[in-house]
Structures are given as C-alpha cells and as structure tokens.
Amino acid sequence: MFNSHAVMRFSGMSALLACALMLGCSDTPDEETPGSRGSWGARELPVVTAPVERAPLIDSIKSVGTARARQSVTLYPESSGFVTFAKLAPDTPVLKGETLLKLDDRDQALAVRQAEVELAEAKRTLTRYFSLNASEANIPQSTIDTAQSNVDLAEIRLAQAKVELSRRQVTAPFSGRIGITDVEIGDRVDTSTVITSLDDRSVLLVDFTVPESFIGRIVTDLEVQARQWESPDDNTSGRIVAVDSRVDSVTRAFRARAAIDNSADSLRPGMAFEIDASIEKGEYLSVPELSVQWGADGPYVWSTQGDRAMRSPVEMVRRVDGRMLIRGELSEGERVILEGIQSVRPGMKIKDINAVKATAHSSKSEQADRG
C-alpha cells in the first residue's frame, strides 16, 4: 500500500520544478534564443553569392564523314598506241592543260600536214577564180560555188586531223597532283588503260548526315569544326557548302557537305573526320548549378534584394558545364545565393561574404597605395 503523504509530497515538487522551468524559459528573449526563427532578425546569415549572367544556348551536332578532293579524276587515253612521253611522277603538282602523256603520233601529224596542204590548194583555186572574174573572164557561178565548197571541206578535214592528233596525248583537265601510276615510256596502252589519277586537294569536301530536327539550322556558310578521326587533337575549321534537298525516309536524316581548307596540304582525300556543327538558339540567364533548389512547386533560387534573401521561381532550360541556363524574373548582374542555402528563409537578413572580402581587399589596396 502506497504512502499517500509521500505521493503528495512528490507531486508538489514536480509542480514547483515545472514552474521554475517555465519561468526560466520566459526570462530568455526570443531574439536571443539560438533555435528560434526570430533569432536571425538581430543576426545576419553569412552566405556566398554568385552573379546572374547571360550565356548562349548552343545545340551541337556531331557526325562522321570521309573526305574527298574538291576535284578528282581518273585519266584514260582516248586512243591506242605506244607511250613516247610521260610526266607522271607520283604526287607532283601539275597545271591545267599541262601534257602528262603522249602516244606515237607520227601518222596523225602527217594527216594534219596533208589537210593543211589541201586547204591551201583549195583557197588558191577559189582566189584565182575571183581574180579571173575581176578581169571579165566570166567564170560560172557554179564553178565558184564548187571551189568554195572545196575550201569548206578542206577546213573540216584539217580540223578532224587536229582532233585525231590531240587524242594522242593526255593533258591535265585541272590543276592538281598526280597519283601513283604503272605506265612507263614504251608501254602500249588502249582506251581501257588507267594512266593515273589527278586530285585537286586544295579543298577537301566531307559529306555527313544530320538528323531531320536540324532542318533550317544547318545552312550554307555555317562554320563547322573538323576533327581527324585518328588524330582527335588536330582540329581545323570549315564551312557548309551544300545541303541536300530531301530527307532519307529510312534514316530520318539528310546529307550536308562541308568544305575544309587544305592550302597547307596537310590532309588527304579518304581521311575520316568528325564534323562538329554548333548552332546558337538564343541567350538565357545563367546561374551556378548549385544555386538551383527544388520545392513543391518546382525549381527556384535564392536571390538577394539588398541585405535580404528572396525566393525566386525559375524554369530550367539546360545544364551546361556546371551552370544552369534558366528563365525567370531575374536580371543580369543580380546575385544568387550559392552557399548557406539550407539555412535561408524568405526575407532573412544575410551577409554576402563575397562583398565583405571585396571590401577588405579594396581597403588593403588603398592602404598599400598610401604607404
């Protein structure tokens, strides 16, 4: 059986202790209670801030293509015969119209000479008829017409003979560099014999495919970067020179062509390149990625209004190199809180450590200048 006097004595002591605790708590002002929300009304929360910047949103397309020369041709002879002259040293530069190879052309040269003689004789006959008529010899007009026809036919035969003579040689259709050949002086060749290749590699062309979503943004004159597939550190710039007129219905992509300057002659047709085209889609506000927080109603940042913190809702656009492109009611140059975010509340008084450090540094600089 419990002692009723002891229970009553213990209850009285508990009541006195509770009252003492209540009085002790009420003696401490609200603004000095470390855990109370009102404590920051008298104190400043130290934070680190960063400025709001503007940065472009850039879409990139990377694709691989194989380079080819701006002009490239495989040369064949137009007739058969023995090679009497050859200028076919591999990788040597040649000019447009330069003779690269000759075949035995003695018969053709004689045919040209014969046609020249026949033309000269036909012209002399026609001239003689005109002279006789001038002295009233009365040469029939039909005879004069026949003489004129003979002149015309002789001119045609001479032109044909010259064409046959020109077919006994191979000339460069454009300036470029010669490829490796197996043809030598003394060889017999025909119209199916490959003489050599000729490349104008002063500019290389690279065809590559682009997703259909980039239609209208991959356009001629757009600058691109070309990176050698086997040497990723060797980059060069180029420009889009052609865009295909249709989209492949299977791959959902279209073809584009980039031109790469090769005036230094350091690149070769057949090389593989990664083409990187960057397209700017406008400018957006940019803040450090760590400054963006998430709440029940979406992303937001803590911006500063004087020495107070303000919660500013934002819309995220894209993450780029540790920063976030955003839309929101912010302006370039405003500052957002980067460190100390977890303790921030709307309207809370803050101390920007960045500004304090900048002021201290400025004061030291002024003192050093005075000294």
DOVO-871052 format. One record per atom (N, C-alpha, C): x, y, z. Coordinates in steps of 0.2 Angstrom, whole numbers, padded with zeros to 4 digits, always signed. Layout:
BEGIN
XYZ/...
//
This chain:
BEGIN
+0004-0006+0000/+0000+0000+0000/+0004+0006+0000/+0003+0011-0005/+0007+0017-0005/+0006+0021+0000/+0011+0025+0002/+0011+0031+0007/+0008+0037+0003/+0002+0039+0005/-0002+0045+0002/+0002+0051+0003/+0005+0052+0009/+0009+0058+0011/+0015+0059+0006/+0018+0053+0005/+0024+0053+0000/+0022+0055-0007/+0017+0053-0009/+0014+0054-0016/+0013+0061-0017/+0009+0064-0012/+0008+0071-0012/+0014+0076-0012/+0019+0073-0008/+0025+0077-0007/+0029+0077-0014/+0029+0072-0018/+0032+0071-0024/+0029+0075-0030/+0022+0075-0030/+0018+0079-0034/+0019+0086-0033/+0020+0089-0027/+0021+0096-0026/+0028+0098-0029/+0033+0094-0028/+0040+0095-0030/+0040+0096-0038/+0036+0091-0041/+0036+0091-0048/+0033+0098-0051/+0027+0100-0048/+0024+0106-0050/+0029+0112-0049/+0032+0112-0043/+0037+0118-0042/+0043+0118-0048/+0045+0112-0049/+0050+0111-0054/+0048+0114-0061/+0042+0112-0063/+0039+0114-0069/+0038+0121-0070/+0036+0124-0064/+0035+0132-0064/+0042+0135-0065/+0047+0132-0061/+0054+0135-0062/+0056+0135-0069/+0055+0129-0072/+0057+0129-0079/+0054+0134-0084/+0047+0135-0083/+0043+0139-0087/+0046+0147-0086/+0047+0148-0079/+0050+0155-0078/+0057+0156-0081/+0061+0151-0081/+0067+0151-0084/+0067+0152-0091/+0063+0149-0095/+0062+0150-0102/+0060+0156-0104/+0055+0159-0100/+0052+0165-0101/+0056+0171-0100/+0062+0170-0096/+0067+0175-0095/+0071+0177-0101/+0072+0172-0105/+0076+0172-0111/+0073+0176-0117/+0075+0182-0120/+0071+0185-0125/+0071+0181-0131/+0066+0181-0135/+0065+0177-0141/+0071+0178-0146/+0073+0184-0147/+0078+0186-0152/+0085+0183-0150/+0086+0181-0144/+0092+0178-0142/+0092+0170-0141/+0086+0167-0143/+0086+0160-0142/+0089+0157-0149/+0094+0154-0148/+0098+0151-0154/+0093+0147-0159/+0089+0143-0156/+0085+0139-0161/+0079+0142-0163/+0077+0148-0161/+0070+0151-0163/+0071+0155-0170/+0066+0155-0174/+0066+0158-0180/+0067+0166-0180/+0065+0169-0175/+0066+0176-0174/+0073+0178-0172/+0078+0173-0171/+0084+0175-0169/+0088+0178-0175/+0086+0177-0181/+0090+0180-0187/+0088+0187-0188/+0083+0189-0184/+0081+0196-0185/+0086+0201-0183/+0090+0199-0178/+0095+0203-0175/+0102+0201-0178/+0103+0195-0181/+0109+0192-0183/+0109+0192-0191/+0114+0192-0194/+0115+0191-0202/+0117+0184-0203/+0114+0181-0208/+0116+0174-0210/+0122+0175-0215/+0128+0172-0214/+0133+0173-0219/+0132+0168-0225/+0132+0171-0231/+0131+0167-0237/+0137+0169-0242/+0137+0164-0247/+0141+0166-0253/+0137+0166-0259/+0138+0171-0263/+0134+0173-0268/+0138+0173-0275/+0134+0172-0280/+0137+0172-0287/+0132+0177-0292/+0135+0180-0296/+0131+0184-0301/+0127+0180-0306/+0121+0183-0308/+0117+0180-0313/+0121+0183-0320/+0122+0178-0324/+0125+0180-0331/+0120+0178-0336/+0122+0180-0342/+0119+0178-0348/+0124+0174-0352/+0121+0169-0355/+0125+0164-0359/+0121+0161-0365/+0124+0160-0370/+0120+0157-0376/+0119+0150-0375/+0113+0148-0378/+0111+0140-0378/+0113+0138-0385/+0118+0133-0385/+0121+0131-0391/+0119+0123-0392/+0116+0122-0398/+0115+0115-0400/+0121+0112-0404/+0123+0106-0403/+0129+0104-0407/+0127+0097-0410/+0129+0097-0416/+0128+0090-0420/+0135+0088-0422/+0136+0081-0420/+0142+0078-0422/+0141+0072-0427/+0145+0072-0432/+0144+0067-0437/+0150+0065-0440/+0151+0059-0443/+0157+0057-0446/+0156+0056-0453/+0161+0058-0457/+0161+0058-0464/+0168+0057-0467/+0169+0055-0473/+0175+0054-0476/+0177+0059-0481/+0183+0062-0481/+0185+0067-0485/+0186+0065-0493/+0185+0069-0497/+0187+0068-0504/+0189+0075-0507/+0193+0074-0512/+0196+0080-0515/+0190+0085-0519/+0192+0091-0519/+0187+0096-0522/+0185+0093-0530/+0191+0091-0533/+0190+0088-0540/+0195+0082-0540/+0192+0077-0543/+0196+0071-0543/+0194+0067-0550/+0199+0065-0553/+0198+0061-0559/+0203+0056-0561/+0200+0050-0564/+0205+0045-0566/+0206+0046-0574/+0212+0046-0576/+0213+0048-0583/+0215+0042-0587/+0211+0042-0593/+0212+0036-0598/+0214+0040-0605/+0218+0036-0609/+0219+0039-0616/+0213+0038-0620/+0213+0042-0625/+0207+0042-0630/+0208+0038-0636/+0215+0035-0637/+0216+0031-0642/+0222+0026-0640/+0223+0021-0644/+0228+0016-0643/+0235+0018-0646/+0240+0015-0643/+0247+0017-0646/+0252+0016-0640/+0258+0017-0643/+0264+0016-0638/+0266+0023-0635/+0268+0023-0629/+0269+0029-0625/+0276+0031-0627/+0276+0038-0629/+0283+0041-0631/+0285+0046-0626/+0280+0049-0622/+0282+0054-0617/+0277+0053-0611/+0280+0054-0605/+0276+0053-0599/+0279+0058-0593/+0275+0062-0591/+0277+0066-0585/+0272+0064-0579/+0273+0058-0576/+0269+0055-0571/+0272+0053-0564/+0277+0058-0562/+0280+0056-0556/+0274+0057-0550/+0273+0052-0546/+0268+0052-0541/+0268+0059-0536/+0262+0061-0535/+0262+0067-0530/+0265+0073-0532/+0266+0074-0539/+0269+0080-0541/+0263+0085-0543/+0264+0091-0542/+0259+0096-0545/+0259+0097-0552/+0254+0098-0555/+0253+0100-0562/+0248+0105-0563/+0249+0109-0569/+0244+0114-0570/+0239+0112-0575/+0233+0115-0575/+0228+0114-0580/+0231+0115-0587/+0229+0110-0591/+0231+0110-0598/+0238+0107-0600/+0242+0105-0594/+0249+0103-0595/+0249+0095-0598/+0253+0094-0602/+0253+0087-0605/+0257+0082-0601/+0253+0077-0599/+0255+0072-0595/+0258+0066-0598/+0255+0064-0604/+0257+0058-0608/+0256+0059-0616/+0261+0057-0620/+0260+0057-0627/+0261+0050-0630/+0257+0048-0635/+0257+0042-0639/+0261+0043-0645/+0263+0038-0648/+0266+0039-0655/+0261+0042-0660/+0263+0048-0662/+0258+0052-0666/+0261+0054-0673/+0265+0050-0676/+0268+0052-0682/+0263+0052-0688/+0259+0047-0688/+0253+0046-0693/+0249+0052-0693/+0247+0054-0687/+0242+0059-0686/+0245+0066-0688/+0251+0067-0686/+0255+0073-0688/+0255+0074-0695/+0256+0068-0699/+0256+0069-0706/+0249+0070-0709/+0244+0067-0706/+0237+0069-0708/+0236+0076-0707/+0238+0079-0702/+0237+0086-0701/+0241+0090-0707/+0247+0088-0708/+0250+0092-0713/+0247+0091-0720/+0245+0085-0722/+0241+0084-0728/+0235+0088-0728/+0231+0089-0723/+0225+0093-0723/+0227+0100-0724/+0232+0102-0721/+0234+0109-0722/+0236+0111-0729/+0239+0106-0732/+0241+0107-0739/+0235+0107-0744/+0230+0103-0743/+0224+0103-0747/+0220+0109-0745/+0220+0111-0739/+0216+0118-0738/+0219+0124-0742/+0226+0124-0742/+0229+0129-0745/+0228+0129-0753/+0228+0123-0756/+0226+0122-0763/+0219+0125-0764/+0215+0123-0760/+0208+0124-0761/+0207+0132-0761/+0210+0135-0756/+0210+0143-0756/+0213+0146-0762/+0218+0143-0764/+0221+0146-0770/+0217+0146-0776/+0214+0140-0777/+0209+0140-0783/+0203+0145-0782/+0200+0145-0776/+0195+0150-0776/+0197+0157-0777/+0203+0159-0774/+0206+0166-0775/+0207+0167-0783/+0209+0162-0786/+0211+0163-0794/+0204+0164-0797/+0199+0160-0796/+0193+0162-0799/+0190+0169-0798/+0191+0171-0792/+0189+0178-0790/+0193+0183-0794/+0199+0182-0795/+0203+0186-0799/+0201+0186-0806/+0200+0180-0809/+0198+0180-0816/+0191+0183-0817/+0187+0183-0813/+0180+0186-0814/+0181+0194-0814/+0186+0196-0810/+0188+0203-0809/+0190+0206-0816/+0193+0201-0820/+0196+0204-0827/+0191+0201-0832/+0185+0200-0830/+0179+0199-0835/+0180+0192-0839/+0183+0187-0835/+0184+0180-0838/+0177+0177-0838/+0172+0179-0834/+0166+0176-0833/+0166+0169-0831/+0169+0167-0825/+0169+0160-0823/+0162+0159-0820/+0159+0153-0822/+0152+0152-0820/+0151+0152-0812/+0146+0154-0810/+0145+0154-0803/+0145+0147-0800/+0143+0142-0803/+0143+0135-0801/+0150+0133-0799/+0154+0135-0804/+0161+0133-0803/+0164+0137-0797/+0162+0143-0796/+0165+0147-0790/+0162+0143-0783/+0155+0141-0784/+0152+0138-0778/+0156+0131-0776/+0158+0128-0781/+0161+0121-0780/+0168+0123-0777/+0171+0128-0779/+0178+0129-0776/+0177+0132-0769/+0172+0135-0767/+0170+0137-0760/+0169+0131-0756/+0165+0126-0759/+0164+0120-0755/+0170+0116-0754/+0174+0116-0759/+0181+0113-0758/+0185+0116-0752/+0185+0122-0751/+0188+0126-0746/+0185+0124-0739/+0178+0124-0739/+0175+0122-0733/+0176+0115-0731/+0176+0110-0736/+0178+0103-0734/+0185+0102-0732/+0190+0106-0735/+0197+0105-0733/+0198+0108-0726/+0194+0113-0724/+0194+0116-0717/+0192+0110-0712/+0186+0107-0714/+0184+0102-0709/+0189+0096-0709/+0192+0094-0714/+0197+0088-0714/+0203+0090-0710/+0205+0097-0710/+0210+0099-0706/+0208+0099-0699/+0202+0101-0697/+0200+0101-0690/+0200+0094-0687/+0197+0089-0692/+0197+0082-0690/+0204+0079-0688/+0209+0081-0693/+0215+0078-0692/+0218+0081-0685/+0217+0087-0684/+0220+0090-0677/+0217+0087-0671/+0210+0085-0672/+0207+0081-0666/+0210+0075-0665/+0212+0071-0671/+0215+0064-0670/+0222+0065-0667/+0225+0071-0669/+0232+0072-0666/+0232+0073-0659/+0227+0077-0657/+0226+0079-0650/+0224+0073-0645/+0221+0068-0648/+0219+0062-0645/+0225+0057-0643/+0231+0059-0646/+0237+0055-0645/+0241+0058-0639/+0238+0062-0635/+0241+0064-0629/+0235+0065-0623/+0238+0065-0617/+0233+0066-0611/+0236+0072-0607/+0231+0077-0606/+0233+0083-0603/+0229+0083-0596/+0231+0088-0592/+0228+0089-0585/+0221+0093-0586/+0216+0090-0584/+0209+0094-0585/+0209+0100-0580/+0213+0100-0575/+0213+0105-0570/+0219+0104-0566/+0221+0109-0562/+0227+0109-0558/+0226+0105-0552/+0232+0101-0551/+0231+0096-0545/+0237+0092-0544/+0237+0086-0541/+0243+0082-0540/+0241+0075-0543/+0247+0072-0546/+0246+0066-0549/+0247+0060-0544/+0243+0055-0545/+0243+0049-0541/+0248+0044-0544/+0249+0038-0540/+0254+0033-0542/+0251+0030-0549/+0256+0028-0553/+0254+0025-0560/+0259+0020-0561/+0257+0015-0566/+0262+0009-0568/+0264+0010-0575/+0261+0016-0578/+0263+0017-0585/+0270+0020-0586/+0273+0017-0591/+0280+0020-0592/+0281+0021-0600/+0286+0025-0602/+0288+0026-0609/+0289+0019-0612/+0286+0018-0618/+0287+0011-0621/+0281+0007-0621/+0277+0008-0615/+0271+0004-0614/+0266+0005-0620/+0263-0001-0622/+0257+0000-0626/+0251+0001-0622/+0247+0006-0623/+0240+0007-0620/+0235+0007-0624/+0229+0006-0622/+0222+0007-0625/+0218+0011-0621/+0212+0012-0624/+0207+0016-0621/+0204+0014-0614/+0206+0008-0612/+0204+0005-0605/+0210+0005-0600/+0215+0008-0602/+0221+0008-0598/+0221+0014-0594/+0221+0013-0587/+0222+0018-0582/+0228+0022-0583/+0229+0028-0584/+0235+0031-0585/+0237+0034-0578/+0233+0037-0574/+0234+0040-0567/+0228+0043-0565/+0228+0045-0558/+0223+0049-0555/+0226+0056-0554/+0221+0061-0554/+0223+0068-0553/+0218+0071-0548/+0221+0074-0542/+0216+0076-0537/+0218+0084-0536/+0213+0088-0535/+0214+0095-0533/+0212+0095-0526/+0217+0094-0521/+0215+0093-0514/+0217+0100-0510/+0217+0105-0514/+0217+0112-0510/+0212+0113-0506/+0206+0110-0507/+0200+0110-0503/+0197+0103-0502/+0196+0101-0496/+0193+0094-0496/+0185+0095-0494/+0181+0090-0497/+0174+0090-0496/+0172+0084-0491/+0168+0085-0486/+0166+0080-0482/+0159+0080-0482/+0156+0074-0484/+0149+0073-0483/+0147+0070-0477/+0142+0072-0473/+0140+0069-0467/+0132+0070-0466/+0129+0065-0462/+0122+0065-0461/+0120+0069-0455/+0114+0072-0455/+0111+0077-0450/+0104+0075-0448/+0102+0074-0442/+0095+0072-0440/+0091+0078-0443/+0085+0075-0445/+0080+0080-0448/+0078+0086-0444/+0079+0085-0437/+0077+0090-0432/+0081+0097-0434/+0087+0096-0437/+0091+0102-0439/+0090+0105-0445/+0084+0103-0449/+0082+0106-0455/+0081+0114-0454/+0084+0118-0458/+0083+0125-0457/+0089+0128-0453/+0092+0124-0449/+0098+0127-0445/+0105+0125-0448/+0105+0119-0451/+0111+0118-0455/+0111+0121-0462/+0114+0126-0463/+0113+0130-0469/+0120+0132-0472/+0120+0134-0478/+0127+0135-0481/+0130+0141-0478/+0137+0141-0478/+0141+0146-0474/+0141+0145-0467/+0138+0140-0464/+0138+0139-0457/+0145+0136-0455/+0149+0139-0450/+0155+0137-0449/+0155+0130-0445/+0160+0126-0446/+0160+0119-0443/+0167+0118-0441/+0168+0113-0436/+0175+0111-0434/+0175+0104-0436/+0181+0102-0439/+0183+0096-0442/+0188+0093-0438/+0187+0087-0435/+0192+0084-0431/+0194+0077-0434/+0201+0076-0435/+0203+0070-0438/+0201+0064-0434/+0199+0059-0437/+0196+0053-0433/+0202+0049-0429/+0208+0049-0433/+0214+0046-0430/+0218+0050-0425/+0217+0057-0426/+0221+0062-0423/+0216+0067-0420/+0213+0066-0414/+0207+0070-0411/+0210+0077-0409/+0217+0077-0408/+0219+0084-0406/+0220+0089-0412/+0220+0086-0418/+0221+0090-0424/+0214+0092-0427/+0213+0099-0425/+0206+0101-0427/+0208+0107-0433/+0203+0107-0437/+0203+0113-0442/+0196+0115-0443/+0195+0121-0446/+0188+0124-0447/+0186+0123-0454/+0180+0123-0455/+0177+0123-0462/+0170+0126-0462/+0167+0126-0468/+0160+0129-0469/+0156+0124-0473/+0149+0125-0471/+0145+0121-0475/+0144+0124-0482/+0145+0120-0487/+0144+0122-0494/+0138+0119-0498/+0135+0114-0495/+0129+0111-0498/+0125+0108-0493/+0118+0108-0494/+0113+0104-0490/+0109+0101-0495/+0107+0094-0494/+0103+0091-0498/+0096+0093-0498/+0092+0092-0503/+0086+0094-0504/+0080+0090-0501/+0082+0084-0498/+0077+0079-0496/+0080+0076-0490/+0075+0073-0486/+0077+0069-0480/+0076+0061-0482/+0081+0057-0480/+0080+0050-0481/+0074+0047-0476/+0069+0044-0479/+0064+0042-0476/+0065+0036-0471/+0071+0033-0472/+0073+0027-0468/+0077+0029-0462/+0082+0033-0463/+0086+0036-0458/+0084+0042-0454/+0079+0045-0457/+0076+0052-0455/+0082+0057-0454/+0086+0057-0459/+0092+0062-0459/+0093+0064-0466/+0096+0070-0466/+0098+0072-0473/+0106+0073-0473/+0108+0074-0479/+0115+0075-0481/+0117+0082-0481/+0123+0084-0478/+0126+0090-0479/+0133+0089-0481/+0136+0095-0484/+0143+0094-0486/+0147+0100-0483/+0153+0099-0480/+0157+0104-0478/+0164+0104-0482/+0166+0110-0483/+0172+0111-0486/+0178+0113-0481/+0184+0110-0482/+0189+0111-0477/+0195+0114-0481/+0198+0119-0479/+0203+0122-0482/+0210+0118-0481/+0213+0116-0487/+0219+0112-0486/+0225+0115-0490/+0225+0122-0490/+0231+0125-0493/+0237+0123-0490/+0238+0121-0484/+0244+0119-0481/+0246+0112-0484/+0241+0108-0487/+0242+0102-0490/+0244+0096-0484/+0241+0097-0479/+0242+0093-0473/+0237+0087-0473/+0232+0087-0476/+0227+0082-0476/+0226+0079-0483/+0223+0073-0483/+0222+0069-0489/+0215+0067-0490/+0213+0066-0496/+0207+0063-0498/+0206+0056-0495/+0201+0054-0492/+0200+0047-0489/+0200+0047-0482/+0203+0053-0479/+0203+0053-0472/+0196+0054-0469/+0195+0051-0463/+0189+0051-0459/+0189+0057-0454/+0184+0061-0454/+0183+0067-0450/+0177+0067-0446/+0177+0069-0440/+0171+0070-0436/+0169+0078-0437/+0164+0079-0439/+0161+0086-0440/+0157+0088-0435/+0159+0094-0432/+0155+0097-0426/+0152+0103-0428/+0146+0104-0429/+0142+0110-0430/+0139+0113-0424/+0140+0119-0422/+0137+0122-0416/+0132+0127-0419/+0126+0127-0416/+0120+0132-0418/+0118+0135-0412/+0118+0142-0412/+0116+0146-0406/+0108+0146-0407/+0105+0145-0401/+0097+0145-0401/+0095+0151-0396/+0099+0156-0395/+0097+0162-0391/+0101+0162-0385/+0100+0168-0381/+0103+0169-0374/+0098+0168-0369/+0101+0165-0363/+0097+0164-0357/+0101+0166-0351/+0097+0167-0345/+0100+0168-0339/+0104+0162-0337/+0110+0163-0334/+0114+0158-0332/+0116+0159-0325/+0116+0153-0320/+0117+0153-0313/+0121+0147-0312/+0125+0147-0306/+0129+0141-0305/+0124+0135-0303/+0125+0129-0305/+0121+0124-0304/+0119+0123-0297/+0123+0124-0292/+0122+0123-0285/+0117+0128-0282/+0116+0133-0286/+0111+0138-0283/+0104+0136-0284/+0103+0132-0289/+0096+0130-0290/+0093+0125-0285/+0088+0126-0282/+0085+0122-0277/+0078+0119-0280/+0075+0114-0277/+0069+0111-0279/+0064+0112-0273/+0058+0114-0274/+0052+0114-0270/+0046+0111-0272/+0041+0111-0268/+0035+0108-0270/+0032+0110-0277/+0033+0117-0278/+0031+0120-0284/+0036+0121-0290/+0042+0117-0289/+0047+0117-0294/+0053+0120-0292/+0058+0121-0297/+0064+0124-0296/+0064+0132-0294/+0069+0134-0290/+0069+0141-0288/+0077+0142-0286/+0078+0149-0285/+0084+0151-0282/+0083+0156-0277/+0088+0157-0273/+0088+0162-0268/+0092+0168-0270/+0088+0173-0272/+0091+0180-0274/+0092+0185-0269/+0096+0190-0270/+0097+0195-0264/+0094+0201-0266/+0090+0204-0262/+0087+0211-0263/+0090+0215-0257/+0096+0219-0258/+0099+0222-0253/+0102+0217-0248/+0101+0217-0242/+0103+0213-0237/+0098+0207-0235/+0093+0206-0240/+0088+0201-0238/+0088+0196-0244/+0086+0190-0241/+0085+0184-0246/+0078+0184-0249/+0077+0183-0255/+0071+0182-0259/+0071+0176-0263/+0065+0172-0262/+0065+0166-0266/+0062+0168-0273/+0065+0165-0278/+0063+0167-0285/+0062+0161-0289/+0056+0159-0291/+0055+0153-0295/+0058+0154-0302/+0061+0149-0305/+0064+0149-0311/+0062+0143-0315/+0063+0143-0322/+0062+0137-0326/+0069+0135-0329/+0070+0129-0328/+0077+0126-0331/+0076+0125-0338/+0082+0127-0342/+0082+0126-0349/+0087+0121-0350/+0093+0121-0348/+0098+0116-0349/+0104+0117-0345/+0107+0111-0343/+0113+0111-0339/+0119+0112-0343/+0124+0116-0342/+0130+0117-0347/+0136+0119-0343/+0141+0114-0342/+0147+0115-0339/+0147+0118-0332/+0143+0115-0328/+0142+0117-0321/+0138+0123-0320/+0134+0125-0325/+0130+0131-0324/+0123+0129-0327/+0118+0132-0325/+0111+0131-0327/+0108+0137-0331/+0106+0135-0337/+0103+0140-0341/+0095+0140-0338/+0093+0146-0337/+0086+0147-0334/+0082+0152-0337/+0075+0152-0336/+0071+0158-0337/+0068+0160-0330/+0067+0166-0329/+0064+0168-0323/+0064+0176-0322/+0061+0178-0316/+0061+0185-0315/+0067+0188-0312/+0073+0187-0315/+0079+0189-0313/+0082+0193-0319/+0087+0197-0317/+0091+0201-0321/+0098+0200-0321/+0102+0201-0327/+0109+0200-0327/+0112+0205-0322/+0117+0202-0318/+0120+0206-0313/+0118+0205-0306/+0111+0203-0305/+0109+0201-0299/+0113+0195-0296/+0112+0194-0289/+0116+0189-0286/+0112+0184-0283/+0114+0178-0284/+0110+0172-0281/+0115+0169-0276/+0111+0166-0270/+0115+0163-0265/+0117+0156-0267/+0124+0155-0266/+0127+0148-0268/+0129+0144-0262/+0131+0147-0257/+0132+0143-0251/+0129+0146-0245/+0127+0141-0240/+0122+0143-0235/+0115+0143-0236/+0113+0140-0242/+0106+0139-0244/+0102+0136-0239/+0104+0131-0235/+0100+0127-0231/+0097+0131-0225/+0100+0136-0223/+0098+0140-0218/+0094+0146-0220/+0093+0147-0226/+0090+0153-0229/+0082+0153-0228/+0079+0158-0226/+0072+0159-0226/+0070+0165-0230/+0064+0165-0233/+0062+0172-0236/+0062+0178-0232/+0065+0183-0234/+0066+0189-0230/+0071+0189-0225/+0075+0184-0224/+0080+0183-0219/+0086+0188-0221/+0089+0191-0216/+0094+0196-0217/+0100+0192-0218/+0104+0194-0223/+0110+0190-0225/+0116+0194-0225/+0122+0191-0225/+0128+0195-0226/+0132+0191-0231/+0133+0195-0237/+0137+0192-0243/+0144+0192-0241/+0147+0186-0240/+0154+0186-0239/+0158+0188-0245/+0156+0187-0251/+0160+0190-0256/+0161+0197-0256/+0155+0201-0254/+0156+0208-0254/+0160+0210-0248/+0160+0206-0243/+0165+0208-0237/+0172+0207-0239/+0173+0202-0242/+0180+0200-0245/+0182+0206-0250/+0178+0208-0254/+0180+0213-0259/+0181+0219-0256/+0177+0221-0251/+0178+0227-0247/+0185+0227-0243/+0187+0222-0240/+0193+0221-0237/+0199+0221-0241/+0198+0218-0247/+0204+0218-0252/+0205+0225-0254/+0199+0229-0256/+0200+0236-0258/+0203+0240-0253/+0201+0239-0246/+0204+0243-0241/+0212+0242-0241/+0214+0236-0241/+0221+0234-0241/+0225+0237-0247/+0221+0237-0253/+0224+0240-0259/+0225+0248-0258/+0220+0251-0255/+0221+0258-0253/+0226+0260-0248/+0227+0256-0243/+0232+0257-0238/+0239+0256-0241/+0240+0251-0246/+0246+0250-0249/+0248+0256-0253/+0243+0258-0257/+0244+0264-0261/+0246+0270-0257/+0243+0271-0251/+0245+0277-0247/+0252+0276-0244/+0254+0270-0243/+0260+0268-0240/+0266+0269-0245/
//
